[in-house]
């Protein structure tokens, strides 16, 4: 299997994951109705919370938002992969030529260059994932329990 085929297969896997996340988003309203009825049956919700209000807070708190953030980060990382490798190798060649173009382990294609390319790409992707994850958790939705308390007026 060639590199391009493997790269295309990663997009296929990412697409399947995206379809799965989209299906989770689409089934959320129906699932919120089932959760609402179950909580009413078990007397965990008061009469002050309507089904529409519950549906709104359920979607806001229980949506697969973290998975959507991860999917978006994976897509950007996958699209940036060839650009990161090309950019690092151009920089490596530039530095190698500035150093006198001495043949040997610093030349592109040697194990040291491959290892440094790997470290650079992994470092860039990890920093990007850190930024996305920290953004998500800084702006994370409230819990369902706290939203129910807010609607019932117990947080006043």
FIMAR-213028 format. One line per 3 residues: number of its first residue (from 1); their letters; for each residue x, y, z of N, C-alpha, C. Coordinates in pm, whole numbers, padded with zeros to 5 digits, m for minus. Example, Ala and Ser with C-alpha at 12.3 -4.5 7.8 and 13.67 -1.06 7.14 Angstrom:
2
1 = AS = 01319:m00569:00780:01230:m00450:00780:01320:m00330:00780 ~ 01285:m00225:00708:01367:m00106:00714:01290:00003:00787
END
This chain:
156
1 = XXX = 00085:m00118:00000:00000:00000:00000:00089:00124:00000 ~ 00062:00213:m00092:00142:00335:m00103:00104:00438:00001 ~ 00188:00540:00010:00164:00646:00108:00034:00721:00079
4 = XXX = 00009:00750:m00047:m00110:00825:m00083:m00237:00745:m00052 ~ m00232:00614:m00075:m00346:00528:m00043:m00371:00528:00107 ~ m00264:00518:00185:m00277:00520:00331:m00333:00654:00379
7 = XXX = m00286:00762:00318:m00335:00896:00354:m00484:00909:00320 ~ m00524:00856:00205:m00666:00860:00166:m00751:00775:00261 ~ m00697:00662:00305:m00770:00577:00398:m00790:00646:00533
10 = XXX = m00697:00732:00572:m00715:00808:00696:m00833:00904:00681 ~ m00851:00962:00562:m00967:01048:00539:m01097:00968:00541 ~ m01092:00846:00491:m01212:00760:00495:m01248:00731:00640
13 = XXX = m01149:00695:00721:m01175:00668:00863:m01227:00793:00933 ~ m01170:00907:00901:m01216:01033:00961:m01360:01063:00918 ~ m01392:01034:00793:m01529:01054:00745:m01628:00964:00817
16 = XXX = m01591:00838:00839:m01679:00747:00912:m01701:00793:01056 ~ m01595:00840:01118:m01606:00893:01253:m01698:01016:01253 ~ m01684:01103:01154:m01769:01221:01144:m01915:01184:01126
19 = XXX = m01943:01082:01045:m02081:01036:01026:m02138:00984:01157 ~ m02058:00910:01233:m02102:00858:01362:m02136:00973:01458 ~ m02050:01076:01462:m02077:01191:01549:m02203:01264:01503
22 = XXX = m02219:01279:01372:m02340:01345:01320:m02466:01267:01358 ~ m02459:01135:01355:m02574:01054:01395:m02605:01075:01544 ~ m02502:01089:01626:m02524:01117:01768:m02593:01252:01788
25 = XXX = m02554:01352:01710:m02619:01483:01718:m02766:01473:01676 ~ m02792:01396:01571:m02928:01387:01518:m03023:01309:01609 ~ m02973:01212:01683:m03061:01134:01770:m03079:01197:01907
28 = XXX = m03012:01306:01933:m03018:01371:02063:m03158:01420:02101 ~ m03234:01486:02012:m03369:01530:02052:m03461:01415:02093 ~ m03459:01305:02019:m03544:01190:02054:m03497:01128:02186
31 = XXX = m03368:01123:02206:m03314:01067:02329:m03350:01156:02448 ~ m03352:01288:02427:m03388:01378:02536:m03532:01355:02581 ~ m03619:01322:02486:m03758:01294:02522:m03766:01168:02609
34 = XXX = m03690:01065:02573:m03690:00942:02652:m03633:00966:02791 ~ m03528:01047:02801:m03469:01077:02932:m03567:01159:03016 ~ m03636:01255:02952:m03733:01337:03023:m03844:01250:03082
37 = XXX = m03899:01161:03001:m04007:01074:03049:m03959:00983:03161 ~ m03838:00932:03148:m03783:00845:03252:m03762:00922:03383 ~ m03710:01043:03373:m03687:01123:03494:m03818:01166:03558
40 = XXX = m03920:01193:03479:m04051:01228:03533:m04114:01107:03602 ~ m04096:00991:03540:m04152:00868:03596:m04088:00836:03732 ~ m03958:00864:03745:m03887:00836:03870:m03895:00953:03968
43 = XXX = m03971:01056:03932:m03990:01174:04017:m03860:01250:04043 ~ m03772:01253:03942:m03647:01328:03954:m03661:01470:03899 ~ m03773:01498:03833:m03801:01631:03778:m03932:01684:03835
46 = XXX = m03933:01812:03861:m04058:01872:03908:m04145:01909:03789 ~ m04268:01949:03819:m04361:01988:03713:m04326:02124:03653 ~ m04236:02197:03716:m04199:02330:03666:m04113:02325:03541
49 = XXX = m04060:02209:03508:m03975:02197:03389:m04055:02132:03277 ~ m04075:02207:03170:m04149:02153:03056:m04057:02065:02971 ~ m04118:01989:02884:m04040:01900:02798:m03952:01980:02702
52 = XXX = m04001:02093:02653:m03922:02177:02562:m03801:02237:02633 ~ m03822:02283:02757:m03709:02337:02834:m03606:02228:02862 ~ m03656:02109:02896:m03565:01998:02924:m03489:01960:02798
55 = XXX = m03556:01958:02684:m03490:01923:02557:m03378:02022:02527 ~ m03405:02150:02550:m03304:02254:02524:m03181:02236:02613 ~ m03204:02217:02744:m03088:02203:02834:m03019:02069:02814
58 = XXX = m03094:01966:02776:m03032:01835:02753:m02938:01842:02634 ~ m02984:01905:02527:m02898:01916:02408:m02776:02002:02439 ~ m02794:02109:02516:m02682:02196:02549:m02578:02126:02637
61 = XXX = m02624:02040:02728:m02531:01980:02824:m02479:01843:02782 ~ m02558:01768:02708:m02521:01630:02677:m02483:01606:02532 ~ m02471:01710:02453:m02435:01695:02311:m02291:01645:02299
64 = XXX = m02261:01573:02191:m02123:01524:02172:m02030:01635:02125 ~ m02023:01742:02204:m01943:01858:02166:m01793:01828:02173 ~ m01751:01757:02275:m01608:01723:02287:m01563:01637:02169
67 = XXX = m01647:01541:02129:m01613:01457:02014:m01607:01540:01887 ~ m01694:01639:01875:m01692:01726:01758:m01565:01810:01754 ~ m01523:01860:01870:m01397:01933:01877:m01280:01843:01836
70 = XXX = m01279:01721:01887:m01170:01628:01853:m01170:01595:01705 ~ m01290:01578:01648:m01300:01548:01506:m01245:01664:01423 ~ m01282:01784:01459:m01231:01901:01387:m01080:01913:01399
73 = XXX = m01028:01885:01518:m00883:01890:01537:m00814:01781:01456 ~ m00874:01664:01448:m00815:01556:01368:m00816:01592:01220 ~ m00923:01655:01173:m00929:01696:01033:m00823:01800:01001
76 = XXX = m00809:01901:01085:m00707:02003:01062:m00567:01941:01067 ~ m00544:01853:01163:m00413:01788:01174:m00382:01703:01051 ~ m00481:01632:01002:m00460:01547:00885:m00435:01631:00760
79 = XXX = m00507:01741:00747:m00485:01830:00633:m00349:01900:00641 ~ m00304:01931:00762:m00178:02002:00781:m00056:01910:00774 ~ m00076:01780:00782:00036:01685:00786:00135:01703:00670
82 = XXX = 00090:01703:00543:00188:01720:00435:00256:01857:00439 ~ 00182:01960:00479:00241:02094:00486:00346:02103:00596 ~ 00319:02039:00709:00418:02038:00817:00545:01967:00776
85 = XXX = 00531:01853:00711:00648:01776:00668:00727:01855:00563 ~ 00655:01911:00466:00722:01987:00360:00792:02110:00420 ~ 00724:02180:00507:00784:02299:00567:00907:02266:00650
88 = XXX = 00899:02159:00729:01015:02121:00810:01132:02078:00722 ~ 01104:02001:00618:01213:01956:00530:01276:02072:00454 ~ 01196:02171:00414:01254:02290:00349:01343:02365:00447
91 = XXX = 01297:02380:00571:01379:02446:00672:01506:02365:00700 ~ 01493:02234:00706:01609:02147:00731:01710:02161:00618 ~ 01663:02159:00493:01754:02174:00379:01824:02311:00382
94 = XXX = 01748:02414:00416:01805:02548:00424:01916:02552:00529 ~ 01891:02497:00646:01992:02495:00751:02112:02409:00711 ~ 02087:02300:00640:02195:02211:00597:02283:02283:00497
97 = XXX = 02222:02358:00405:02301:02433:00306:02379:02546:00373 ~ 02319:02611:00473:02393:02714:00547:02513:02656:00619 ~ 02503:02531:00658:02613:02465:00728:02720:02412:00634
100 = XXX = 02709:02437:00506:02814:02396:00412:02779:02274:00329 ~ 02661:02221:00340:02615:02105:00261:02709:01986:00271 ~ 02755:01958:00390:02847:01847:00412:02769:01716:00405
103 = XXX = 02810:01624:00316:02739:01495:00311:02755:01420:00443 ~ 02650:01349:00479:02658:01273:00603:02525:01270:00675 ~ 02528:01250:00806:02405:01226:00881:02309:01345:00887
106 = XXX = 02356:01467:00857:02268:01582:00861:02191:01601:00729 ~ 02228:01524:00629:02163:01533:00498:02022:01476:00507 ~ 01932:01529:00422:01794:01479:00427:01791:01333:00381
109 = XXX = 01705:01255:00446:01692:01114:00414:01762:01023:00513 ~ 01855:01077:00590:01921:00997:00693:01828:00984:00814 ~ 01859:00888:00898:01774:00857:01012:01753:00977:01105
112 = XXX = 01855:01059:01122:01842:01175:01211:01739:01273:01156 ~ 01740:01295:01025:01641:01385:00964:01500:01329:00978 ~ 01484:01200:00957:01353:01138:00970:01302:01149:01114
115 = XXX = 01390:01125:01209:01353:01134:01350:01316:01277:01389 ~ 01395:01374:01342:01365:01514:01374:01234:01559:01307 ~ 01206:01509:01187:01079:01539:01121:00963:01485:01205
118 = XXX = 00978:01361:01251:00877:01300:01337:00854:01383:01463 ~ 00962:01424:01530:00950:01503:01652:00882:01637:01624 ~ 00918:01701:01514:00857:01830:01480:00707:01816:01455
121 = XXX = 00670:01717:01374:00528:01698:01341:00449:01660:01465 ~ 00500:01570:01546:00430:01531:01668:00419:01649:01764 ~ 00524:01728:01776:00518:01845:01863:00413:01945:01816
124 = XXX = 00408:01970:01686:00309:02065:01633:00167:02014:01654 ~ 00144:01886:01629:00010:01830:01645:m00031:01827:01793 ~ 00060:01791:01880:00029:01788:02023:m00001:01929:02075
127 = XXX = 00074:02028:02032:00045:02166:02073:m00092:02211:02022 ~ m00126:02173:01900:m00257:02208:01846:m00368:02139:01924 ~ m00351:02010:01953:m00452:01938:02031:m00465:01995:02172
130 = XXX = m00354:02038:02229:m00359:02102:02360:m00441:02230:02354 ~ m00420:02310:02251:m00494:02436:02236:m00644:02409:02220 ~ m00679:02310:02137:m00821:02278:02116:m00884:02225:02244
133 = XXX = m00816:02134:02311:m00870:02075:02433:m00884:02179:02544 ~ m00785:02263:02559:m00795:02366:02664:m00907:02465:02632 ~ m00927:02496:02504:m01039:02584:02466:m01173:02518:02502
136 = XXX = m01184:02388:02471:m01310:02319:02503:m01337:02321:02653 ~ m01237:02286:02734:m01261:02277:02878:m01277:02414:02944 ~ m01220:02518:02885:m01245:02653:02937:m01389:02694:02912
139 = XXX = m01447:02647:02803:m01583:02683:02765:m01678:02564:02771 ~ m01651:02469:02859:m01732:02348:02868:m01875:02380:02911 ~ m01970:02305:02857:m02109:02328:02897:m02132:02285:03042
142 = XXX = m02234:02344:03106:m02264:02305:03245:m02319:02162:03249 ~ m02327:02108:03369:m02382:01973:03383:m02535:01978:03375 ~ m02594:01866:03341:m02739:01856:03333:m02802:01882:03470
145 = XXX = m02739:01829:03575:m02791:01847:03710:m02796:01995:03749 ~ m02692:02070:03718:m02692:02213:03753:m02794:02290:03671 ~ m02816:02252:03546:m02916:02320:03464:m03058:02289:03512
148 = XXX = m03080:02166:03556:m03212:02131:03613:m03236:02211:03739 ~ m03135:02221:03825:m03149:02302:03947:m03177:02448:03913 ~ m03111:02499:03810:m03132:02639:03771:m03276:02659:03725
151 = XXX = m03329:02565:03644:m03466:02578:03597:m03569:02562:03708 ~ m03538:02480:03806:m03630:02461:03919:m03623:02577:04018 ~ m03524:02662:04002:m03512:02777:04090:m03443:02747:04220
154 = XXX = m03367:02638:04229:m03300:02601:04354:m03165:02668:04369 ~ m03113:02732:04263:m02984:02798:04272:m02995:02944:04313 ~ m03114:02990:04341:m03133:03132:04372:m03093:03166:04512
END
